[in-house]
C-alpha cells in the first residue's frame, strides 16, 4: 500500500510539472491508455448487463409451438395479436411466444435426432412449453413419449370441463403408469386454426406440455380460438 501511495504521489508530481494541459493529457494517454480502455470497456459491459437485466423479458405469459406448418401464426401475426388482445397480456412485462418454426413428426422416425425435436424436448423438460399443436397421428405418437400431460390430471379440471368431449388418446408410455389409453390431446380441427389459418391439411390437435406452468393461459387460448370474436 505504501509503495502504491508513493507511486501515485510521484505521478502526480510529474503531471504537476508538465507545462500545459495538453501535455498532461498526452502523458496520461501515452502511459495509461491500456488502463483507460480497460476501465471504459468494463464500465460499458457492466452498464449493458444492468440494462439487459432490467429490460429483458425473463418470463412468459404463454408459450405454444405450432409444429410442421408454414401458416402465418407466429409472433406478431394476426392470430398472435388477437390472442394478446383477448387475454390482455402485457408483452412489455412477459412474453407471449407463438413458435411456428418447428418441424418434426413423432409418427415417423424423423423425430429421432431431429434438432427441432431436441429443442422441443428441452422446452418441455424445462417447463417452458405450455402447449403444442400437431396433426392427430403425430400428437398421439408424441403423447406416447411422455412429453404431454395426462388431461385427467386434476390441474386440467377446468379445461376438461369445457373441452372433455374433444379428447384424443395415446397408448401409455409406461405400462406401470396406466394400462388404458391416456387422454393427451384436444381436437381443435374446427377452430380458427383450421377454418381461418389452415395450418394443417386434415386435423389439428392441441396437447399440453408435461410440465406446463400456465394452464390458465392454455385454457384462454382454447377459448380464444373458438370464440366468435376471433373469427
C-alpha positions in Angstrom: 0.0 0.0 0.0 2.8 2.4 0.9 4.5 1.7 -2.5 1.3 2.4 -4.3 0.9 5.7 -2.5 4.4 6.6 -3.3 3.9 5.7 -7.0 0.8 7.9 -7.3 2.5 10.8 -5.5 5.4 10.6 -7.9 3.0 10.5 -10.9 1.0 13.4 -9.5 4.3 15.4 -9.2 5.2 14.6 -12.8 1.8 15.8 -14.1 2.1 19.0 -11.9 5.5 19.8 -13.5 4.2 19.5 -17.1 3.9 22.9 -18.7 0.4 22.6 -20.4 -2.9 20.8 -20.0 -2.4 19.2 -23.4 1.0 17.9 -22.3 -0.6 16.3 -19.3 -3.3 14.7 -21.4 -0.7 13.3 -23.8 1.3 11.9 -20.9 -1.7 10.2 -19.3 -2.8 8.7 -22.7 0.8 7.5 -23.5 1.4 5.7 -20.3 -2.1 4.7 -19.2 -4.1 4.2 -22.4 -4.5 0.4 -21.8 -5.8 1.1 -18.3 -8.2 3.7 -19.7 -9.5 1.4 -22.4 -9.9 -1.4 -20.0 -11.9 0.7 -17.5 -14.1 2.1 -20.2 -14.8 -1.4 -21.5 -15.6 -2.7 -18.1 -18.0 0.2 -17.4 -19.7 -0.4 -20.7 -20.1 -4.1 -20.1 -21.4 -3.6 -16.6 -23.8 -0.9 -17.9 -25.0 -3.2 -20.7 -25.6 -6.1 -18.3 -27.5 -3.9 -15.9 -29.6 -2.6 -18.8 -30.4 -6.0 -20.1 -31.2 -7.3 -16.7 -33.7 -4.5 -16.1 -35.3 -4.5 -19.6 -35.1 -8.1 -20.9 -38.3 -10.1 -20.7 -37.4 -13.0 -18.4 -40.7 -15.0 -18.3 -43.6 -16.0 -20.5 -47.3 -15.5 -20.2 -47.7 -18.3 -22.6 -45.6 -20.4 -24.9 -47.1 -22.5 -27.7 -45.4 -24.3 -30.6 -47.2 -24.9 -33.9 -45.3 -27.7 -35.5 -45.0 -28.6 -39.2 -46.8 -25.6 -40.6 -45.9 -22.7 -42.9 -49.0 -20.7 -41.9 -48.5 -17.2 -40.6 -49.3 -17.9 -37.0 -46.1 -16.9 -35.3 -45.2 -13.9 -33.2 -46.7 -10.7 -34.5 -49.2 -12.5 -36.6 -53.0 -11.7 -36.6 -53.5 -14.8 -34.5 -50.9 -13.6 -32.0 -52.3 -10.1 -31.9 -55.8 -11.4 -31.4 -54.8 -13.6 -28.5 -52.8 -10.9 -26.8 -55.8 -8.5 -27.1 -58.2 -11.2 -25.9 -56.2 -12.0 -22.8 -54.9 -8.5 -22.1 -51.4 -9.8 -21.5 -48.8 -7.0 -21.3 -46.0 -8.2 -23.6 -43.7 -5.5 -22.1 -43.8 -7.4 -18.9 -43.7 -11.0 -20.1 -43.5 -12.8 -23.4 -46.3 -14.4 -25.4 -44.4 -16.8 -27.6 -46.0 -18.3 -30.7 -43.4 -20.6 -32.3 -44.2 -21.7 -35.8 -40.7 -22.7 -36.8 -40.5 -26.3 -35.6 -40.6 -29.3 -37.9 -40.6 -32.9 -36.7 -43.0 -35.8 -36.9 -43.2 -38.3 -34.0 -45.4 -40.6 -36.1 -42.3 -41.4 -38.2 -38.6 -41.9 -37.4 -38.0 -38.3 -38.5 -38.1 -37.0 -34.9 -35.1 -39.2 -33.8 -32.0 -36.9 -34.0 -34.1 -34.0 -35.3 -32.7 -30.7 -34.0 -36.2 -29.2 -33.8 -37.3 -32.1 -31.7 -34.4 -31.8 -29.4 -35.2 -28.1 -28.8 -38.8 -29.0 -28.3 -37.9 -31.6 -25.7 -35.7 -29.1 -23.9 -38.6 -26.7 -23.7 -40.8 -29.4 -22.3 -38.3 -30.6 -19.7 -37.6 -27.0 -18.6 -41.4 -26.4 -18.2 -41.2 -23.6 -20.8 -43.6 -25.2 -23.2 -47.3 -24.7 -22.4 -48.9 -26.2 -25.5 -48.2 -27.7 -28.9 -50.4 -28.3 -32.0 -49.9 -31.2 -34.4 -51.9 -33.4 -36.7 -53.7 -36.2 -34.8 -51.4 -39.1 -35.6 -48.3 -37.2 -34.8 -49.6 -35.9 -31.5 -50.8 -39.4 -30.5 -47.2 -40.6 -31.0 -45.8 -37.7 -29.1 -48.1 -38.5 -26.2 -46.7 -42.0 -26.0 -43.3 -40.5 -25.4 -44.5 -39.0 -22.1 -43.9 -35.4 -23.2 -47.6 -34.4 -22.8 -49.7 -34.0 -19.6 -52.4 -36.6 -18.9 -55.5 -34.5 -19.1 -57.1 -36.5 -16.3 -54.6 -34.6 -14.0 -56.6 -32.5 -11.6 -54.7 -29.5 -12.7 -56.6 -29.8 -16.0 -60.0 -30.0 -14.4 -61.2 -26.6 -15.8 -60.0 -27.4 -19.3 -61.6 -30.9 -19.1 -64.9 -29.4 -18.0 -65.0 -27.3 -21.2 -63.3 -29.5 -23.7 -63.6 -33.0 -22.3 -65.7 -34.1 -25.3 -62.8 -33.5 -27.7 -60.2 -35.8 -26.2 -57.5 -37.6 -28.2 -55.9 -40.6 -26.6 -52.5 -42.3 -26.8 -51.1 -45.6 -25.7 -49.4 -45.1 -22.3 -45.7 -44.5 -22.4 -45.3 -46.6 -19.3 -47.5 -49.6 -18.5 -46.9 -49.0 -14.8 -48.4 -45.6 -15.2 -51.6 -46.9 -16.9 -52.8 -49.9 -18.9 -55.5 -47.9 -20.5 -55.3 -45.2 -23.3 -54.4 -41.8 -21.8 -56.0 -38.5 -22.9 -53.3 -36.2 -24.1 -54.9 -34.0 -26.7 -57.9 -31.8 -27.5 -59.2 -32.0 -31.1 -59.4 -28.4 -32.4 -59.9 -29.2 -36.0 -63.0 -27.0 -36.2 -61.2 -24.0 -34.6 -60.0 -20.9 -36.4 -56.5 -22.5 -36.7 -58.1 -24.7 -39.4 -61.1 -22.7 -40.7 -59.2 -19.4 -40.9 -55.5 -20.1 -40.9 -55.4 -23.6 -42.4 -52.4 -24.7 -40.5 -52.8 -28.4 -41.4 -54.5 -30.2 -44.3 -56.6 -32.7 -42.3 -56.6 -32.5 -38.5 -55.4 -30.3 -35.7 -54.9 -31.4 -32.1 -53.6 -29.4 -29.1 -51.5 -31.1 -26.4 -50.2 -29.6 -23.2 -46.6 -29.8 -22.1 -45.9 -32.4 -19.3 -44.6 -29.6 -17.1 -46.5 -26.6 -18.4 -46.8 -23.8 -15.9 -49.5 -21.7 -17.5 -52.6 -23.9 -17.8 -54.8 -20.9 -17.4 -53.3 -19.3 -20.5 -53.8 -22.6 -22.3 -57.4 -22.5 -21.4 -57.6 -18.9 -22.6 -56.0 -19.9 -25.9 -58.6 -22.7 -26.4 -61.4 -20.2 -25.5 -60.0 -17.7 -27.9 -59.7 -19.9 -31.0 -63.3 -20.9 -30.5 -64.8 -17.5 -29.9 -66.9 -15.6 -32.5 -64.7 -12.6 -31.8 -61.7 -14.5 -33.1 -63.3 -15.4 -36.4 
